[in-house]
Amino acid sequence: MGRPEHQGEEQIPMGFKRIYYQQTGIYKVKYDGKAGFIDKNAKVVFPIEYDDVSLCRDLDSYMVEKDGKQAYYDADFKPITGFDYKANRLDAGFMFGMARVHKGDQTMIINKKGEVLVNITEMGYESCSILAHDFISIDLAHPDPKDFIDQYKRFTGMMRASTKELIVDPKEMGYYSISTLYTEDVAPPLFIFINTDYMLGDSRRRIGLMDTEGKIILPADYYLIRSTYANNGIFLLDGEKGGVSSYLFNSITLKRTEPIPGWLFRLSMPFNTGLILLSYLVKHKDKEYYGLVDLEGKVIIPPKYDRFKGFDEQYFATEGIYHVVHHDQKFYIDAFGYEYKR
């Protein structure tokens, strides 16, 4: 039989139509229009009799759909809930110990005991999203739904799900949106907010950062916040669309580097050496030159190369050896800018 982690149309002895790889070692299968789970030995561990089954975002629970209803099961396939909730393709199941569910016209947040933490609808909000452990965003519809221009606009706030404490009240200080700045547990969660100016027609999207208490860490002065993929809490900040100014931000120390006029931080690959690609844009010429900075914004290699790569040869990128082009000459350099002979 084919390897269980291979997704495709190949048939195995039991005749499954399709096998879907799951990160838990459990595999979703479909047979005769129904879905269930098998283990790596093709033993059925969850009946193949449901309209759909899926692994939740937390990789530790499952979402099951049947006849337009959803139920949730834990990692051992013990029920967390019955088929009490409407099936909704936009729901990702459990993440950060919570799941967003829908029952009738009600939207709720439940925990992994199946208990309702917050009934969003009863509190007067239109929708919500899970941000981090115990934190959710809440959306308030525009107060005048008859206004055609504004009818799709919402004001977003933030709440602690366990206590229903409003961190940001959307009625008093609503934002266009609130999302999580992903730090892989290297630091307390921070939240990205976009000012309502963007919603009201200002094309200059303005992004800032707040902490778990709603305190503004970075004002909404930035166009974009991006991860460096270094898993160390360092992020890139773009001051304007098109990158007129760029910064590095440390989500652990909450410090931001000073900008280097005309220089942009352009992360085109994760450098495991703790260095970040930067570029210098020549004004009035469609030309950029590339170099490296460290995670504190210190220039290691000034931007002078026409091309700068490391991702195409993983060994060299890991060891700090980079492929560069300078004046049409191709060669390798190390992380200090010295030529490396292969």
C-alpha positions in Angstrom: 0.0 0.0 0.0 1.1 3.6 -0.5 2.7 5.6 2.2 0.0 7.1 4.5 1.5 10.6 4.3 1.1 10.6 0.5 -2.0 12.5 -0.5 -3.3 11.4 -3.9 -5.7 9.3 -5.9 -3.8 6.0 -5.6 -5.8 3.1 -4.2 -4.9 1.1 -1.2 -6.4 -2.3 -0.2 -9.3 -0.8 1.7 -10.1 1.3 -1.3 -10.0 4.8 0.2 -10.6 7.5 -2.3 -8.1 9.9 -0.8 -5.7 10.1 2.1 -4.8 13.4 3.7 -1.6 13.8 5.7 -2.2 15.1 9.3 0.6 16.4 11.4 -0.4 14.2 14.4 0.2 10.9 12.7 -3.5 10.4 12.2 -4.8 10.6 8.6 -8.0 11.8 7.3 -9.5 9.5 4.7 -12.5 9.7 2.4 -14.5 6.7 1.2 -17.9 6.6 -0.6 -18.4 10.3 0.1 -17.8 10.0 3.9 -14.8 11.0 6.0 -13.0 9.7 9.0 -9.5 9.0 10.5 -7.1 6.1 10.3 -3.7 5.6 11.9 -0.4 4.9 10.1 -1.3 1.2 9.9 -4.6 2.0 8.1 -6.6 1.1 11.2 -9.8 3.1 11.5 -9.6 5.2 14.7 -12.6 7.4 14.0 -15.6 6.1 12.0 -15.7 6.9 8.3 -19.3 8.1 8.4 -19.1 11.9 8.6 -19.5 14.6 5.9 -16.2 16.0 6.8 -13.5 15.8 9.5 -10.5 18.0 10.2 -7.7 18.6 12.5 -8.1 21.8 14.6 -5.6 24.6 14.5 -4.2 23.6 17.9 -3.2 20.1 16.5 -4.7 18.6 19.6 -8.4 18.2 18.7 -10.7 17.5 15.9 -13.7 19.1 14.2 -16.4 16.8 12.8 -19.3 17.7 10.5 -22.5 15.8 9.9 -25.8 17.0 8.4 -24.8 20.6 8.6 -23.8 20.4 12.3 -20.4 20.5 13.9 -19.0 18.6 16.9 -15.6 18.7 18.6 -13.4 15.8 19.8 -10.2 15.7 21.9 -6.9 14.1 20.9 -8.2 10.7 22.0 -11.5 11.2 20.0 -13.5 11.7 23.2 -16.4 14.2 22.6 -15.9 17.7 23.8 -19.3 18.7 22.5 -22.2 17.1 20.8 -23.4 18.1 17.3 -24.7 21.3 18.8 -23.3 23.9 16.4 -23.8 25.0 12.8 -21.1 23.9 10.4 -19.1 26.9 9.3 -16.2 26.6 6.9 -14.7 29.8 8.3 -14.1 28.3 11.8 -10.7 26.7 12.4 -11.7 24.8 15.5 -9.7 25.0 18.7 -6.7 27.3 18.9 -5.2 28.7 22.1 -7.6 26.6 24.1 -10.7 28.2 22.6 -13.0 27.7 19.6 -15.5 30.0 17.9 -18.9 28.3 17.3 -22.3 29.2 16.0 -25.7 28.0 17.3 -28.8 29.4 15.7 -28.1 33.1 15.3 -25.7 33.1 18.2 -21.9 33.3 18.0 -19.9 32.0 21.0 -16.5 31.2 22.3 -16.1 27.8 24.0 -13.3 26.2 25.9 -11.9 22.7 25.7 -14.4 21.5 28.3 -17.2 22.5 25.9 -18.2 25.4 28.2 -19.4 28.7 26.8 -16.9 31.4 27.8 -18.5 34.3 25.9 -21.8 34.7 24.0 -20.7 37.4 21.5 -24.2 37.9 20.2 -25.8 38.4 23.6 -23.2 41.1 24.4 -24.2 43.0 21.3 -21.3 42.2 19.0 -21.5 41.0 15.5 -18.5 38.7 15.2 -15.2 37.7 16.9 -11.8 36.1 16.3 -9.4 34.3 18.5 -6.1 36.2 19.0 -4.1 34.4 21.7 -4.6 32.6 25.0 -7.7 34.2 26.6 -7.8 37.1 24.1 -10.4 37.6 21.4 -11.2 40.4 19.0 -14.8 41.6 18.9 -16.5 43.4 16.0 -19.2 46.0 16.3 -21.2 46.8 13.1 -21.3 50.3 11.8 -24.2 52.1 13.7 -26.0 53.1 10.5 -26.5 50.0 8.4 -28.6 52.0 5.9 -25.5 53.9 4.9 -24.4 52.1 1.7 -20.8 53.3 1.9 -20.4 52.4 5.6 -22.5 49.3 5.9 -19.6 46.9 5.6 -17.4 48.9 8.0 -16.8 47.5 11.5 -15.1 48.8 14.6 -13.0 46.2 16.4 -12.1 45.9 20.1 -10.4 43.3 22.3 -11.6 41.2 25.3 -10.4 38.7 27.8 -12.6 35.7 27.2 -12.4 34.2 30.7 -13.5 37.4 32.5 -15.3 39.2 29.7 -13.1 42.2 30.5 -13.0 44.8 27.7 -9.4 45.7 26.9 -10.4 47.8 24.0 -14.0 48.9 23.8 -15.0 49.1 20.1 -17.7 51.6 21.0 -15.2 54.1 22.5 -11.8 53.3 20.8 -12.5 50.9 17.9 -9.9 49.9 15.3 -10.3 48.8 11.8 -8.9 45.4 12.8 -6.9 43.7 15.5 -4.7 40.7 15.0 -1.9 38.8 16.7 1.8 39.6 16.3 3.1 36.0 16.2 6.2 35.6 18.4 6.2 31.8 18.9 6.1 32.2 22.7 9.4 34.0 22.9 7.6 37.0 24.3 4.1 38.0 25.7 1.6 38.4 22.9 1.4 41.7 21.2 -1.5 42.8 19.0 -1.5 44.6 15.6 -4.1 47.2 15.2 -5.1 49.2 12.1 -6.6 52.7 12.7 -10.1 53.4 11.4 -8.7 56.1 9.2 -7.9 53.3 6.7 -11.5 52.2 6.9 -12.7 55.7 6.3 -11.0 56.1 2.9 -7.4 56.8 3.9 -5.4 54.5 1.6 -2.3 55.0 3.8 -2.9 52.0 6.0 -1.6 52.8 9.5 -0.5 49.9 11.7 0.6 50.0 15.4 1.2 47.6 18.3 -0.5 47.2 21.7 0.1 44.9 24.6 -2.3 42.7 26.5 -3.5 45.6 28.6 -4.3 47.7 25.5 -1.3 50.0 26.1 0.1 51.4 22.8 3.7 50.0 22.3 4.1 51.5 18.8 1.7 54.2 17.5 -0.1 53.6 14.3 2.7 55.1 12.1 3.6 52.1 10.1 2.5 50.6 6.8 3.5 47.0 7.4 4.8 44.8 10.2 6.5 41.6 9.1 8.2 38.7 10.8 11.9 38.0 10.2 11.3 34.2 10.5 14.2 34.0 12.9 11.9 32.9 15.8 13.6 35.4 18.1 10.9 38.1 18.4 12.5 40.4 15.8 10.2 42.1 13.3 10.4 44.4 10.3 8.6 47.7 10.3 7.9 49.6 7.1 7.2 53.3 7.7 5.5 54.0 4.3 4.1 52.0 1.4 7.0 51.4 -0.8 9.4 51.3 2.1 10.5 55.0 2.4 11.8 54.1 5.9 12.4 50.7 7.6 13.1 49.7 11.1 13.7 46.5 13.2 11.6 46.0 16.3 12.4 43.7 19.2 9.2 42.3 20.7 11.0 41.2 23.8 12.8 44.4 24.7 10.1 46.5 22.9 12.9 48.6 21.3 13.0 49.8 17.8 16.2 50.5 15.8 16.8 54.0 14.3 16.1 54.3 10.6 18.9 54.4 8.1 17.8 57.1 5.6 17.2 55.5 2.2 17.9 52.0 3.4 15.3 49.3 3.4 15.2 46.1 5.3 14.1 43.5 2.8 13.9 40.0 4.2 13.8 37.7 1.2 15.0 34.6 3.1 15.5 33.5 6.7 19.2 33.9 7.5 20.0 31.4 10.3 23.1 33.4 11.1 21.0 36.2 12.8 21.6 38.6 9.9 19.0 40.4 7.8 19.1 41.5 4.2 18.9 45.2 3.6 18.9 47.2 0.4 19.7 50.7 -0.7 17.3 52.3 -3.2 19.0 54.8 -5.5 16.7 57.7 -6.0 15.5 58.4 -9.5 16.9 55.2 -10.7 15.2 51.8 -10.6 18.2 50.2 -8.9 18.8 48.6 -5.5 21.9 47.3 -3.9 22.0 44.7 -1.1 23.9 44.1 2.1 23.4 42.7 5.6 22.6 44.1 9.1 22.4 42.3 12.4 19.3 42.1 14.6 20.1 45.4 16.3 20.3 47.3 13.0 24.1 47.5 12.9 25.4 47.4 9.3 27.6 44.3 8.8 28.0 44.5 5.0 27.1 47.8 3.4 24.6 47.5 0.5 26.7 47.4 -2.6 25.8 44.1 -4.3 23.5 43.8 -7.3 22.2 40.5 -6.1 22.3 38.7 -2.7 21.1 35.2 -2.2 21.5 32.4 0.3 18.3 30.4 0.2 19.1 28.4 -3.0 21.9 26.5 -1.2 20.7 25.7 2.4 24.1 24.7 3.7 25.7 28.0 2.7 22.8 30.1 4.0 23.0 28.2 7.4 26.8 28.6 7.6 26.7 32.3 6.6 28.0 32.0 3.1 26.1 34.0 0.5 26.0 34.1 -3.3 26.4 37.7 -4.6 26.6 39.5 -7.8 28.8 42.7 -8.1 29.5 44.4 -11.4 28.3 41.3 -13.2 30.8 39.1 -11.3 29.3 36.2 -9.4 31.0 34.9 -6.3 30.5 33.9 -2.6 31.2 36.0 0.5 31.0 35.2 4.2 29.0 37.0 6.8 31.8 39.6 7.2 31.9 40.5 3.5 35.1 38.6 2.7 35.2 36.5 -0.5 34.7 32.8 0.1 36.5 30.3 -2.1 34.4 27.1 -2.5 
